[in-house]
Amino acid sequence: MAEAVDALVIGAGPAGLMAAEELARAGRSVVIAEGKPSAGRKFLMAGKSGLNLTKDEPFEGFTAAYGEAAPWLSPMLRDMGPAEVMAWAEALGQPVFTGSSGRVFPAAMKASPLLRAWLRKMPTELRLGWRWTGWDGDGWSFETREGPRVLAPKVVVLALGGASWARLGSDGDWAGRLAEKGVELAPFRPANMGFLVDWSAHMAAHFGSPVKGVGLKKSNGTSVMGEFVVSARGVEGGGVYAVSAEVRDGAALVVDLLPDLGVEEVAARLAARPRKRTVSQHLEKALRLDPVKRALLQEFGRPLPEGAELARLIKGLEIRHQGPRPMDEAISTAGGVTRAGVDEGLMLRALPGVFVAGEMLDWEAPTGGYLITGCLATGRWAGRNAAGWGT
C-alpha cells in the first residue's frame, strides 16, 4: 500500500535541498528521498577543491556563461544569483570571501560545514538509501534498505543530477523512465571535461605538470586566461574546461602560450637569437617558456618553423586530441530535460505536478561558481512553483 506524503523531493544535492527548503518555507510537509547513504555527495566532492559557490560579477556577464540557456535561466538567476547565494551561505553561519578573480568561496574552504548547517536548519524528513525505480500505478516506487516502498505524493520535485560521477549518485538512469512517459529529452553529453591525448614518449616527464598563464582560444576569437594540467591521459583543468563545450562540438583546442605578448613582440624576440644559442635555449631565455610549454611546442609543432611562423605557432598552438574523456569522468553534463519539456515554472508538461531542477535540465556552464549557482537557482525556482501545486 502506498504511503501518502504531501511534497516529495527526489535527490538530496544542492538543487533538491533548495527545492525542499522552499517547499517547507511555504508550509508543505516535505520528504526528501536520496538514493545514496548520505546527502550531497557531489557537493562534498566539489568542496575538496574549495567549494566555489558563485562568481561575483555583473549580472549580464554572469548569465552569459550559460550560453544558449541564458535566456531561459535568466529569471531564475536573477531570483538567486551571486548576491543571493552569498547571503544564503552567510545566513547559515558560513561566511564567504571573494578571490581576486571574483570567485566566491566559504571561509572554511570546504562544503561539509555548509551542508551540515543547511540540513540542521531544514524542517524536512530525509530518507537515505531510497533509490527511485519508477512507478507502481500512480505511486512512486523505491528500493530501500527495508525493501520496496511506494509513496503517493501530492507534488514531486525531481533533482536527480546529470549523467556524470555515477558513484556519487548522478548516473542518468532516470532518463529512460521519463522518456517512456513522453518527457522531451536531449542526449547527454560531457561538459567541463578533459580531452584524451595520445602523447609521444618524451611527454612522460611532464605528466602532472601545470601549464600556467596561458590563453585558451574561443571560436569568437577571444581567449580565456587560465591554466591546465598535462596528465598521462591528456589535458584537463579549469582552462580546458572553459572551452570544453566548443571543443566537444568541433572547435580546435588552441592555446596561446604567451598571452601577454603580441605576435610581433614574440617574433622580434625570436629574431634576436644569438648565433651560438639553440632554439630551445632561446625559447627559454628570450621568451621564458618553461619546460612543459617548450615540450608542448615540440609535441605539436615539430619540426619547428622559424621567424614569424614560429611566433604565430607559439601564439596559437593546436593541441591535437582524441576527443573528450568519458562522460562519467566529466564534472557535469549537458543534455537532459529540454526547455520545451517543462513549463515556465519547471513543471514537466508530460507529468503535471512533477517539477525538475538542477543538472537534470538541459543547460551547461563552465566551472567557476556557475554550476552550483545554476543548481541552487533552478532548485529554488522549482520549489517555489511546486509549493502551490496540489494544495
C-alpha positions as CSV (number, residue, x, y, z in Angstrom):
1,M,0.0,0.0,0.0
2,A,1.3,3.4,-0.9
3,E,2.3,5.8,1.8
4,A,0.6,9.2,1.4
5,V,3.0,12.2,1.6
6,D,2.5,15.9,0.9
7,A,5.6,17.0,-1.0
8,L,8.3,14.7,-2.3
9,V,11.8,15.7,-3.4
10,I,13.9,13.0,-5.0
11,G,17.6,13.8,-4.8
12,A,19.5,15.5,-2.0
13,G,22.0,17.5,-3.9
14,P,22.0,21.3,-4.0
15,A,19.1,21.6,-6.3
16,G,16.9,19.1,-4.4
17,L,17.8,20.6,-1.0
18,M,17.0,24.1,-2.2
19,A,13.7,22.9,-3.6
20,A,12.9,21.2,-0.3
21,E,13.7,24.3,1.6
22,E,11.3,26.4,-0.5
23,L,8.5,23.8,-0.1
24,A,9.0,23.7,3.6
25,R,9.1,27.5,3.8
26,A,5.7,27.6,2.1
27,G,4.3,25.3,4.8
28,R,4.4,22.0,2.9
29,S,5.4,18.8,4.7
30,V,8.4,17.5,2.8
31,V,10.0,14.1,2.4
32,I,13.4,14.0,0.7
33,A,14.3,10.7,-0.8
34,E,18.0,10.1,-1.6
35,G,19.4,7.0,-3.2
36,K,22.8,7.2,-1.6
37,P,23.6,6.6,2.1
38,S,24.3,10.3,2.7
39,A,23.2,13.7,1.2
40,G,25.1,16.0,-1.1
41,R,27.9,13.6,-2.2
42,K,28.8,15.5,-5.4
43,F,28.5,18.8,-3.5
44,L,31.0,17.5,-0.9
45,M,33.3,16.3,-3.7
46,A,33.2,19.9,-5.2
47,G,34.2,21.1,-1.7
48,K,37.5,19.3,-1.8
49,S,38.9,22.0,-4.2
50,G,37.5,24.8,-2.1
51,L,33.7,24.9,-3.0
52,N,33.5,27.7,-5.5
53,L,29.9,28.7,-4.7
54,T,29.4,31.5,-7.2
55,K,31.1,34.3,-9.2
56,D,30.8,37.9,-8.1
57,E,30.4,39.8,-11.3
58,P,27.8,41.9,-13.2
59,F,24.6,40.1,-14.0
60,E,25.0,40.3,-17.8
61,G,28.4,38.8,-17.7
62,F,27.4,36.1,-15.2
63,T,24.4,34.9,-17.3
64,A,26.4,34.9,-20.5
65,A,28.4,32.0,-19.0
66,Y,25.2,29.8,-19.5
67,G,25.4,30.2,-23.3
68,E,22.3,29.2,-25.2
69,A,20.4,28.5,-21.9
70,A,21.0,32.1,-20.7
71,P,17.6,33.5,-21.8
72,W,15.8,30.5,-20.2
73,L,17.7,30.6,-16.9
74,S,18.0,34.4,-16.5
75,P,14.8,34.9,-14.5
76,M,15.9,32.1,-12.1
77,L,19.4,33.5,-11.8
78,R,18.0,37.0,-11.2
79,D,16.0,35.5,-8.3
80,M,19.0,33.6,-6.9
81,G,22.2,35.0,-8.4
82,P,25.6,35.7,-6.9
83,A,24.4,38.1,-4.2
84,E,21.6,35.8,-3.1
85,V,23.9,32.8,-3.0
86,M,26.4,34.7,-0.8
87,A,23.6,35.9,1.5
88,W,22.2,32.4,1.8
89,A,25.5,30.9,2.8
90,E,26.1,33.6,5.4
91,A,22.6,33.1,6.8
92,L,23.7,29.5,7.5
93,G,26.6,30.8,9.6
94,Q,29.1,30.3,6.8
95,P,30.9,33.5,5.9
96,V,32.3,33.8,2.4
97,F,35.1,35.7,0.7
98,T,35.7,36.8,-2.9
99,G,39.0,36.0,-4.5
100,S,40.9,38.2,-6.9
101,S,39.2,36.5,-9.9
102,G,35.7,37.2,-8.5
103,R,35.2,33.6,-7.4
104,V,33.3,33.2,-4.1
105,F,34.2,30.6,-1.5
106,P,33.2,29.8,2.1
107,A,35.8,30.9,4.6
108,A,36.0,27.3,5.7
109,M,37.1,26.4,2.1
110,K,35.0,23.2,2.2
111,A,31.5,22.0,1.8
112,S,30.8,19.9,4.9
113,P,30.2,22.8,7.4
114,L,27.8,24.4,5.0
115,L,25.9,21.2,4.2
116,R,25.6,20.3,7.9
117,A,24.3,23.7,8.8
118,W,21.8,23.5,5.9
119,L,20.5,20.1,6.9
120,R,20.1,21.1,10.5
121,K,18.0,24.1,9.6
122,M,15.7,22.3,7.2
123,P,12.4,21.2,8.7
124,T,12.1,18.1,6.4
125,E,12.3,14.4,6.6
126,L,15.4,13.0,4.9
127,R,15.2,9.3,3.9
128,L,18.6,8.0,2.9
129,G,19.2,4.9,0.8
130,W,15.9,5.4,-1.0
131,R,16.5,4.8,-4.7
132,W,13.7,5.7,-7.1
133,T,12.9,2.9,-9.5
134,G,9.8,4.1,-11.3
135,W,6.1,3.9,-10.7
136,D,3.6,1.5,-9.3
137,G,0.3,2.7,-10.7
138,D,0.1,6.3,-9.5
139,G,2.6,5.7,-6.8
140,W,6.4,6.3,-6.8
141,S,8.4,3.2,-6.2
142,F,11.7,3.0,-4.3
143,E,14.2,0.4,-3.4
144,T,15.2,0.9,0.3
145,R,17.2,-0.9,2.9
146,E,14.0,-2.2,4.3
147,G,12.7,-3.4,1.0
148,P,10.4,-2.0,-1.7
149,R,8.3,1.1,-0.8
150,V,5.7,3.1,-2.6
151,L,4.9,6.8,-1.9
152,A,1.8,8.7,-3.0
153,P,2.8,12.4,-3.1
154,K,0.7,15.4,-3.9
155,V,3.6,17.1,-5.7
156,V,7.1,16.0,-6.7
157,V,10.4,17.7,-7.4
158,L,13.0,15.7,-9.3
159,A,16.6,16.6,-8.7
160,L,18.5,13.5,-9.7
161,G,21.5,15.1,-11.4
162,G,23.0,14.5,-14.8
163,A,25.0,11.6,-16.0
164,S,28.5,12.0,-14.6
165,W,30.1,10.8,-11.4
166,A,27.7,7.8,-11.1
167,R,29.4,6.7,-7.9
168,L,28.2,9.9,-6.3
169,G,24.6,9.4,-7.4
170,S,24.4,11.1,-10.8
171,D,24.0,8.2,-13.2
172,G,21.3,9.5,-15.5
173,D,19.3,6.2,-15.3
174,W,16.2,8.3,-14.8
175,A,16.2,9.4,-18.4
176,G,14.7,6.2,-19.8
177,R,11.8,6.2,-17.3
178,L,10.9,9.8,-18.1
179,A,11.2,9.2,-21.9
180,E,8.6,6.4,-21.5
181,K,6.3,9.0,-20.0
182,G,6.7,11.3,-23.0
183,V,9.1,13.8,-21.5
184,E,11.2,15.5,-24.1
185,L,14.9,14.9,-23.6
186,A,18.2,15.9,-25.2
187,P,21.0,13.3,-25.3
188,F,23.6,13.5,-22.5
189,R,27.0,15.0,-23.4
190,P,30.1,15.5,-21.2
191,A,30.7,19.1,-20.0
192,N,33.6,20.6,-18.1
193,M,35.8,17.6,-19.1
194,G,39.4,16.9,-20.2
195,F,40.5,15.6,-23.5
196,L,42.3,12.4,-24.4
197,V,45.8,12.9,-26.0
198,D,48.0,10.2,-27.4
199,W,51.3,11.6,-26.2
200,S,54.7,10.7,-27.6
201,A,57.2,9.2,-25.1
202,H,59.1,12.4,-24.4
203,M,56.0,13.9,-22.7
204,A,56.0,11.4,-19.9
205,A,58.5,13.5,-17.9
206,H,55.8,16.3,-17.8
207,F,52.8,14.3,-16.6
208,G,51.3,16.1,-13.7
209,S,52.8,19.4,-14.7
210,P,50.6,22.5,-14.7
211,V,50.6,24.8,-17.7
212,K,50.2,28.2,-16.2
213,G,49.4,31.6,-17.6
214,V,48.0,30.6,-21.0
215,G,45.1,31.7,-23.1
216,L,42.6,29.2,-24.4
217,K,41.1,30.3,-27.7
218,K,37.4,30.6,-28.2
219,S,35.7,30.3,-31.6
220,N,34.8,34.1,-31.4
221,G,38.5,35.0,-31.5
222,T,38.7,35.8,-27.8
223,S,40.9,34.0,-25.2
224,V,40.1,32.7,-21.8
225,M,43.0,33.1,-19.4
226,G,43.7,30.1,-17.3
227,E,45.8,27.0,-16.7
228,F,45.5,23.3,-17.2
229,V,47.4,20.1,-16.4
230,V,49.2,17.6,-18.6
231,S,48.3,14.1,-17.4
232,A,49.1,10.7,-18.7
233,R,45.7,10.5,-20.4
234,G,45.6,14.0,-21.8
235,V,44.8,17.6,-20.7
236,E,42.4,18.7,-18.0
237,G,41.8,21.6,-15.6
238,G,39.9,24.9,-15.4
239,G,41.4,26.5,-18.6
240,V,40.4,23.5,-20.7
241,Y,37.0,23.2,-19.1
242,A,36.3,26.9,-20.0
243,V,36.4,26.0,-23.7
244,S,35.4,22.3,-23.5
245,A,31.9,22.8,-24.8
246,E,33.1,24.4,-28.0
247,V,35.9,21.8,-28.4
248,R,33.5,19.0,-27.8
249,D,31.3,20.3,-30.5
250,G,34.1,20.5,-33.1
251,A,36.2,23.6,-32.4
252,A,40.0,23.2,-32.3
253,L,41.8,23.2,-28.9
254,V,44.1,26.1,-29.4
255,V,46.5,27.5,-26.7
256,D,48.3,30.9,-26.6
257,L,51.5,30.1,-24.7
258,L,52.3,33.8,-24.3
259,P,49.0,35.7,-24.0
260,D,50.7,38.8,-22.5
261,L,52.8,39.4,-25.6
262,G,51.7,40.2,-29.1
263,V,52.8,38.2,-32.1
264,E,55.1,41.0,-33.3
265,E,56.9,41.1,-30.0
266,V,57.3,37.4,-29.9
267,A,58.7,37.5,-33.5
268,A,61.1,40.3,-32.6
269,R,62.5,38.3,-29.6
270,L,62.9,35.2,-31.7
271,A,64.8,37.2,-34.3
272,A,67.3,38.4,-31.7
273,R,68.7,34.9,-31.1
274,P,72.5,34.8,-30.7
275,R,74.2,32.6,-33.3
276,K,75.5,30.1,-30.7
277,R,72.2,29.7,-28.8
278,T,69.9,26.8,-29.7
279,V,66.3,27.4,-30.5
280,S,65.3,25.6,-27.2
281,Q,67.7,27.7,-25.2
282,H,66.4,30.9,-26.9
283,L,62.7,29.9,-26.2
284,E,63.7,29.6,-22.5
285,K,65.8,32.7,-22.2
286,A,64.2,35.2,-24.6
287,L,60.5,34.2,-24.1
288,R,60.7,32.5,-20.7
289,L,58.9,29.4,-21.8
290,D,59.1,26.9,-19.1
291,P,59.9,23.2,-19.7
292,V,56.3,22.0,-20.1
293,K,55.4,24.8,-22.5
294,R,58.5,24.0,-24.6
295,A,57.6,20.3,-24.5
296,L,54.1,21.1,-25.8
297,L,55.5,23.3,-28.6
298,Q,57.8,20.4,-29.7
299,E,55.0,17.8,-29.3
300,F,52.5,19.6,-31.6
301,G,54.9,21.9,-33.7
302,R,57.7,19.7,-34.8
303,P,59.6,20.4,-37.0
304,L,59.6,23.9,-35.5
305,P,59.3,26.6,-38.1
306,E,61.4,29.8,-37.9
307,G,60.8,33.5,-37.5
308,A,57.2,34.9,-37.7
309,E,55.8,31.4,-38.4
310,L,57.2,30.2,-35.1
311,A,55.8,33.3,-33.4
312,R,52.3,32.5,-34.7
313,L,52.7,28.9,-33.6
314,I,53.5,30.0,-30.0
315,K,50.5,32.3,-30.1
316,G,48.2,29.6,-31.4
317,L,49.3,26.1,-30.7
318,E,46.7,23.5,-31.6
319,I,46.6,20.5,-29.2
320,R,45.6,17.5,-31.2
321,H,43.4,15.2,-29.2
322,Q,41.3,12.1,-29.5
323,G,38.1,13.6,-28.1
324,P,36.6,14.1,-24.6
325,R,37.3,12.0,-21.6
326,P,34.5,9.5,-20.8
327,M,31.2,11.2,-19.7
328,D,31.3,9.6,-16.2
329,E,34.6,11.5,-15.6
330,A,33.2,14.8,-16.6
331,I,32.5,17.4,-13.9
332,S,29.0,17.9,-15.4
333,T,26.9,17.0,-18.4
334,A,24.8,18.8,-21.0
335,G,21.5,17.2,-22.1
336,G,18.5,16.0,-20.1
337,V,15.1,17.5,-19.9
338,T,14.7,20.2,-22.6
339,R,13.3,23.7,-22.2
340,A,10.3,22.5,-24.3
341,G,9.7,19.7,-21.9
342,V,8.9,22.0,-19.0
343,D,6.7,25.0,-18.4
344,E,7.8,28.4,-17.1
345,G,7.7,27.0,-13.6
346,L,9.9,24.0,-14.4
347,M,6.9,21.6,-14.3
348,L,7.1,18.7,-16.7
349,R,4.5,19.2,-19.5
350,A,4.0,15.4,-19.8
351,L,3.6,14.9,-16.0
352,P,1.6,17.6,-14.3
353,G,2.6,18.1,-10.7
354,V,6.2,16.9,-11.3
355,F,8.9,19.6,-11.3
356,V,12.5,19.3,-12.3
357,A,15.7,21.1,-11.1
358,G,19.4,21.1,-11.4
359,E,21.5,19.1,-13.8
360,M,18.5,17.1,-15.0
361,L,17.7,20.1,-17.1
362,D,19.4,20.7,-20.5
363,W,21.8,23.5,-19.6
364,E,25.6,23.7,-19.1
365,A,28.0,26.3,-17.7
366,P,31.7,26.4,-17.0
367,T,33.2,25.8,-13.6
368,G,34.0,28.9,-11.5
369,G,30.8,29.1,-9.5
370,Y,28.3,28.9,-12.3
371,L,27.4,25.3,-11.9
372,I,26.4,25.4,-8.2
373,T,24.6,28.7,-8.6
374,G,22.6,27.3,-11.5
375,C,21.6,24.2,-9.4
376,L,20.6,26.4,-6.5
377,A,18.7,28.8,-8.7
378,T,16.7,26.1,-10.5
379,G,16.1,24.3,-7.3
380,R,14.6,27.4,-5.7
381,W,12.5,28.1,-8.8
382,A,11.1,24.6,-9.0
383,G,10.4,24.5,-5.2
384,R,8.6,27.8,-5.2
385,N,6.4,26.8,-8.1
386,A,5.8,23.3,-6.7
387,A,4.7,24.8,-3.4
388,G,1.4,25.9,-4.8
389,W,0.5,22.6,-6.5
390,G,-2.0,20.2,-5.0
391,T,-3.0,22.4,-2.1
